[in-house]
Amino acid sequence: MAEPAGRRRSPTAPRVTPALLDEVVAYTATVCARDAAALPDGAGSSAVTLYAGAAGVGLELLHHDGPPEVGKALDGLARRTATHPASRTVSEALYTGRTGVELFLARVSARGYGPVRPYVPDTGGGTADDGSGDQIGGAAGRGTGYLLLAREAGADGDETRAAAFLAAAGTCAAELLAADGAQIPQDPGPAPVTGSLAAYRYGFAHGGAGVVHFLSAYHRITGDQAAGAAARTALTALAARTPALLEAAAHPAATRRYGSWCRGLAGIGGVLLDAAVHDDDPALLDLAVRCARACHALAPRMSPVSRCCGLSGAGELLIDAAHATGDKGLWRAADDVAALVLARSGGTPARPVFPGNTLTAPAPSWATGTAGVLTFLRRLRDRGGPRLLAV
């Protein structure tokens, strides 16, 4: 029977199997390696940053450097990124600035690719980031980056540089505490159901969850009591606000952005989950799992496949929740999200073409393109595996 005029058949989601994930991950890694070749040649900071450029793509490719073409791409990426003018003119931010770039260069040089270029952090006060205090362009992200760089320096046996990075992270913590950056907004009313902001002020990228993430990590690594107290207070407030966010996300008209990493429950749930695992807190774990299940419920309405605003960010929370609980249902939910990612893509299930956030063409970037999807699918295939920026 012919399909009625004006109607299109929805793409059928493929069945996600270990064999299919093996194929997709191997193929997508070669695509990222191919597309990485042009990244550092563009103008402006987006050519080199973790969010949109070479640093993010390179950090993920380091998990796939077995094939010769990936190794060659990493070496070229490292050499061109190290000499790109934007690498020295961007701010010190993690996702949109130099801290993310230098993290990639530190990790790639430790694997024998590209030039070795020791980096000393810039603690130049207000010029170091965009002043927001957040993870993307502000002090919380900058501090997270310094903690990661301290770990890299320590692994290289360079205790002097490791101490310098920890001191720089301490500067970020002090800035946040002085500006009350660890406060979680206290809204008396219900969370909004519609609109693109979703849980923006509470989210990971631009809100309170990202600040909690940094201060908690800084406290765990250094024992700083002021940072620890602020993180605990903010975490308690975030947990108290989350049920209202879950209620808003469950509304039939809820914006899909409640499922996102940047301004939704995928990012918030990840922070709650980390705290639950670290503190062995069953109540927080239950709340984090509720966030993961809410992301699964929202997934069919999420059009982007990306890490920042789409399905891959939601899928990563499901992976982490499944790994923490051993719940097979959560693993199946993560598989469901992967099936949606493949159904939203061009090409074939085994050789997909992932659309960027414009939904009109692929993009190589980690936050809004192929590299971030690859992170999700790699971790799903491995039933866990390292997160790109785990502190």
N, C-alpha and C positions, 0 to 999 in steps of 0.2 A: 504494500500500500504506500502511495507517495506521501511524503511529508507535506503538511499544509503549507501553502505559500506564506512567506513572511516569518516562518519559524525556523530556528536553527537547533539542531540536536546538540545538547550539552556534551562536552568531551567526557569520555568515560575515564574515571580514575583507575590507573593500573594497580595491580596487586603488588605490594611492596614485599620483596623477598630478599634474603641475604645475597643471592646471586645478582639480582637486579641492582642492589645498592653497590656491590663491587664494581659492576660495569659503569654505573653512573658516576661514581666517585673517580674512577680511573680516567674516564673520558673527560669529565669536567676539570680535573686537574690539568690535563693537557690543554684544554681551552683557556684556562686561566694563564698558563705559561705562555701560550701564544699571544693572548691579548695584553699581557704585562709588558711586552716589548715596547709598546708605544707610550705607556703611562708617564714616565718621567719627562717626556719631551714636550708636554703641554705647558702652557703659560700659567703662572699663578700657583698658589699654594695647593690647590686641589690635586695637582699632579703628583704630589709626594705624600699627602697625609694618610693617616690611618683610616679616616672615615671614607674618603672618596678616592684615594690614589694609591701610590706604590706601596706605602708602608702596610696598609691593610691587606692588599693582595699578597705581598711578600710574606707577611706573618703566617698566612694560611698555607701558602705554597711550601713553607718549611716543613709542614706535616706530610708532604708528598714528594720529597726530593730524591726518590729512588730512580725514576726514569731520567735518562740523560737530558732530554729536552727541558725538564723542569729544573735540573741543576744549572743548565746553561742560562735559562731565564732568570734564575735567582742571582747568578753571578752578574749578569748584565744589569739587572734591576738594582742590585746593591751599588755597583760602580756608578751608574748614572744618578741614582738618588743621592749618593754622597757628595756629588759635585754639582747637583742642581742648585741654582741660586736660591730657590724658595726654601731649601732646607735650612738656610741660615737666616732668612728674613721673616719666617713665620713666628708666631708667638710660642710660648712654652707649653701650650695646651696639649692634652693627650690625643684627642680624636681629630682635632683640626690644626695641630701645630707640631712643634719640634719634638716634644717628648715622645710622641708616637713614632715619629720618623727615627729618632735615635734608638728606640726600643727595637725596631726592625733591624737597624744597622748593627746593633750589638748582638742580636741573635744570629743574624746571617753571617757575620764575621766569625762568630764562635764556631760555626759549621764549616769554615774555610772558604767562604765565598766573599768576593769583593775586597775592598781595602779596609784596614783596621783604622778607625778614627776615634781615639778616645774623646769622650764628651764630658764636660764639666757643667753641672746645672747652673742656670741663670736664675738667681733669686731676686731679680730687680723689681720687686714690689708690684705696683699697679700695671706696669707694662708687660708683665710676664704672661697675662692671659686676658680674656675679655671682661673680667670683673664680675661675671655672673655667679661665680662660686660653684657652678654645676660640673657634671662629668664631661660634657662635650667640649666646652671651651674655657672652663673655669678652674678654680682651685681644687675642687674634688677630683677632677680628672687628672690635673697636673700632679697632684699628690699621689694618686694611684700609679701614674706613670713612673714617678720617682721611686716608689716602693718596688716596682717591677725592675727598674734599672739597678736598684741596690742589690736585688737578688742576682741579676746577671753579673754585676761586678764582683759580688762575693763568690759566685761560682768560678770566676776567672782567677780568684785568689787576690784580687785587688781590694783589700780591706779599706784603704784610704778613700778610694772612690765610692765604695759602698757606704762608708760613713758620711760622705758628702751628700749622697743622694738621700739618705735617711734624714740628714739635717734639713735638706730642701723640702722633704715631705713634712717635716715638723713645722716649717714656715707656712706651708699650705694649711695645716691643721690650725695653727695659731690665727691665720687670717680668717678662717671660717668661724672659729669660736669668738673672735673679737667682733665679727659682724653678725653674730647670732645665726650663722648660716646653717647650723644644725637643727634649727627649729622646723617642726612640721606644721603646716597651716592647720588651724583648728576651725573647720567649718561646722556650724551648728545644724545646717540643713542637709537634705539628701544630695547625693552627687548628681550632676547633670547627666541625662541619658543620651541626648544627642549633641552634636557639635564636635569639631575636630580636636578640641583641647583634651577631652576625656579626662584622664588623671594626670594632666601635665605637671601640676605643682607637686604631685606626690611621686612622679615617675622617676625612672633611672636616669634618663638623659639630661633632663633640665630641672628635676625636682628633688624632693627630700630623700628619696630612696638612694639616689646616687651619692649624696653626702653621707648618709648612714654607712653605705658600702665602704667608702674611703676611711672614715673615722674609725669604724670597727676594725678594718684591716690594720690601720696604723697603730691602734691600741694593742692588737694581738702581737704585732711584730716588735713594738718598742716598750709596751707596758705603760704608756703615757696615761695617767689617771684622769686628767681633764678631758682628753679625747674620748676615753672609755666611758666616762659618765655622760658626756654629751651624746655619744652614740646610743647608749642604753635608753636615755630619755627620748631621743628621737625615734628609736626603734619601737618603743612602747606606743608612742603617738601614732606611728605609721600602722602598726598592727591594729590599733583601736579604730583607725579610719578605714581599714581595708574592707570590713563587712559592708559598709555603705557603697564602696566601689564595686564590690561583688554584686550587690543588689542592683545597682545601675546597669552593670554589664549583662545581667540576666533579663533585662527588660526587652521585649520583642523589638523595640525601636532603637536599641542601644547602638551607638557608633561602634564600628569594627575596631576603632583605635583603642578600645579597652583591652584588646588582645595583644597590643603591640609591646615591644621591648622599650621603646623610647618614652612613651607616655601612657603606658597601660600596665596590665597585670602581669605580663611576661617579665618585665623588668622588676616590678615591685615583688612579685612572687620569688624571683631569684634571690633578692636580698633577704627576704624572710626565710627562704630555704637555707641559705648559707648560715644565718644566725641559728636556725633550729638545729642544724647538724652540729655546729660548733659547740652550742650550749646544751645539746641533748634535751631540747625543749619540745615535748609532744604537742603542745597547743600551737606553737608557731609552725611546726611541721604540718599539722592539720590545716592551718590557714594557708600555707604555701601550696599544699596539694589542691585546696579549693581554687586557688588562683590558676593552677595548671589546668584543672578541669574546666574552668570558665574559658580559658584560652582555647581549649579543644572545642567547646561549644560554639565559640565565635568564629572558628577557623573557616567554615564554609562561606562566611560572608566577607572574608579578607581577600581582596583582589591581589595586592602585591605579594610576591613570593620572597621578599627580601628579609634581611636580618633586622634592620632598624624598625621598619613600619609594618612588617608583614608576617607571613607564615613561618619563615625560618626562625624568627625570634621567638614566636610562640612554641615552635617545635623544640627549641633548645630547653625551655623551661620544663616541658614534658619529659625530655631525656633526663634532666637533673632530678626531677621529682621521682621518676621511675627508678633511677639508680639509687636514690636515697632510701626508698621504701621497699624496693623489690617487687612492686605491684605490677603484675603482668598486664593489667588493664591500662596502665599508663604507658607501657611500651606499645601496646596496640594503638593507643591514641596518638603517640608520636609517629607510628607508621601511617596512620590516617592522614596526618598533616603532610607527611612526605608524599603520599599519593595525591593530595591536593596540589602540592607544589608541581609535581610532574604533569598533572592534568591542566594546570594553568600555563604550561610551557609549550613552546614550539618543538619542532623536531620529532623524535621518537622517544618512548620511555627510556630506552637505554642510552640515547644520545640526545639529550634535551637541549633546547635553547631557552635559557631562563630570561624572561623579560626584566628589565630594570624598572625602577619605580614610575617611569613615564608610561609603562605598559605598551610602548610602541617599538622598543628596540632593546637588545641586551646591553648591559653595562658591566664592566669588569670589577667594579668597586666592592669593598667588603660590606659597607653599611647598606647600600641600596642596589647591589648587583650580584653577580655570579659568585664572587669569592665568599660572600657571607652565606649564600645558599650551600656552597661546598662545605663550609664549617659545620652547618647543621647536618648534612647528609653523611659527612665523615663520622661525626660523633654518634649518629644513629647506627651506622654500619658497625662501629666499634662498641656499641652498647655502653657508651660513656666516652672515655678519652678526654684529653685535655681541652679545656676552654681556651680561647685565644688569649684572654687577658685575666686569667685566674690569679688572684693575689694569694 
